[in-house]
Amino acid sequence: MQIRVLGSGELDETRDIRSRAFGRLSDSAWAQSARMARPALEAGRQFAGFEGGRIVATGRLNDLTQWWQGRAVSVAGVGGVAVAPEARGRGLGRALLTDLLERCVRFGHPLAMLYPATTPLYRSLGWEHAGGLHHVELPAEALRTLAAERVPVRRVGPQDAEEVAAVVARVHEAAGDCGPIGWRHGVWRVLLGTEGHYTYLAEDGFVSYRWDGNGEGLEVTRLVAGSEGTLRALWALVGSGSSTAASVRACVAPSDPVLWAIRERECETVDRRQWMLRVVDAPAAIGARGFPAGVSARAALLIDDPDVPANAGHWHLTVEDGTGRLERSGGDPDPVRLGARGLAALYAGVPVPTLRRAGLLHGGDAGTLGAAFAATPYALDYF
Ligand SMILES: CC(C)(COP(=O)(O)OP(=O)(O)OC[C@H]1O[C@@H](n2cnc3c(N)ncnc32)[C@H](O)[C@@H]1OP(=O)(O)O)[C@@H](O)C(=O)NCCC(=O)NCCS
């Protein structure tokens, strides 16, 4: 299989393989998917594997940022991974992913994230489960009655992409969030221009919502707010539809403040979809991430990473004053030993006792590592 970048006129040639892998796409669904893919396509980030001149595999590397303790880290969003049904089971999926991982290194992304449809393929190349995309059902009436004060909000569209991106970034930064991603402005323009998505901006908040597929309930795709007043106002704006929509399905953080603002809360069903993380460049990933203020940690690490040899070997980790450093060391007699999967999970805040018992981290003194990396990462976007 020969893998190459697809040109801007070649996207339609991936429609057949996409339909066979993810379900038949109507013309309008394909048009929307193509609009979302265009920025990556134009940046030379849509790839296809060919055999005998025919596409047998596809994959894309979205150019994203991801907040880690409030600091934006460059991350490759791996999406649209598919192998033609008749070509599966011959190692093409693994070959494609290996190629994409090498491209992540060359693009200079310290991290790569993805939503897995199957886990073993990604684990075999160093990805590990890191966070979730959470949805809950909220009664629209409970949201309608949240507003305490009038907060100025305005409708926004594609022309407001930069301002929306900046407001969303400021909220995640100030909250010290872990996991949400930031889109480039080109994708924001598509999101803000999508028919049927209602988008409003406040000085320190943003909401995007739509009717669900059956037209019976509302669905909040993103609501971020930097203050209590804005939080209440934006949720109440959605809840004002309670006369025609009884419930609101909402994509939220596990500790989203709305869950502490609503009056009644008892039994909750959380629908959680997993995403996985890969540390592509260990020193850059540690250097770019934020760490909790007031926590310091020092540890000797021995990393095993045959797929990205630059990560492998002895390192010394230092975390202090909200920042981290990973520096080469001559070797410690009893380092904390971990592979690429353990490193990804540690980075994402999976507790050290969990990592030890899952066989992802061994030896050494990991005493303060857990507190330094502690996080409950979430996402607000599926791709
Ligand atoms: C998942 C997919 C890309 C794998 O492609 P493939 O060419 O068959 O994969 P490979 O032959 O390289 O196999 C790689 C590994 O994945 C495993 N694997 C492949 N398909 C799998 C499946 N459906 N469920 C579980 N494991 C699977 C293989 O067993 C192999 O593991 P091994 O080396 O331990 O045996 C392909 O089945 C596909 O396109 N599926 C539909 C779309 C999809 O799920 N895409 C992934 C989106 S995240």
The ligand as a Gaussian input file, in Angstrom:
#p B3LYP/6-31G(d) Opt

LIG

0 1
 C      -10.528000      -0.891000      12.279000
 C       -9.935000      -1.048000      10.883000
 C       -9.346000       0.293000      10.432000
 C       -8.795000      -2.082000      10.986000
 O       -8.199000      -2.229000       9.708000
 P       -7.445000      -3.588000       9.293000
 O       -6.653000      -3.327000       8.042000
 O       -8.385000      -4.708000       9.267000
 O       -6.465000      -3.756000      10.548000
 P       -5.141000      -4.645000      10.642000
 O       -5.262000      -5.829000       9.713000
 O       -3.957000      -3.765000      10.437000
 O       -5.216000      -5.123000      12.148000
 C       -4.604000      -4.368000      13.175000
 C       -5.049000      -4.907000      14.517000
 O       -6.397000      -4.489000      14.774000
 C       -7.188000      -5.618000      15.098000
 N       -8.532000      -5.411000      14.553000
 C       -8.861000      -5.164000      13.287000
 N      -10.180000      -5.040000      13.165000
 C      -10.702000      -5.185000      14.396000
 C      -12.012000      -5.179000      14.923000
 N      -13.074000      -4.966000      14.148000
 N      -12.174000      -5.364000      16.249000
 C      -11.092000      -5.589000      17.046000
 N       -9.826000      -5.624000      16.601000
 C       -9.651000      -5.427000      15.289000
 C       -6.492000      -6.777000      14.414000
 O       -6.810000      -7.999000      15.021000
 C       -5.048000      -6.419000      14.565000
 O       -4.593000      -6.770000      15.867000
 P       -3.458000      -7.882000      16.052000
 O       -2.269000      -7.308000      15.333000
 O       -3.309000      -7.945000      17.530000
 O       -4.025000      -9.100000      15.415000
 C      -10.967000      -1.567000       9.854000
 O      -11.559000      -2.750000      10.352000
 C      -12.086000      -0.590000       9.542000
 O      -11.949000       0.235000       8.645000
 N      -13.222000      -0.715000      10.291000
 C      -14.374000       0.169000      10.099000
 C      -14.075000       1.617000      10.468000
 C      -13.430000       1.763000      11.829000
 O      -13.801000       1.104000      12.790000
 N      -12.422000       2.638000      11.884000
 C      -11.742000       2.949000      13.096000
 C      -12.287000       4.231000      13.575000
 S      -11.497000       4.746000      15.043000

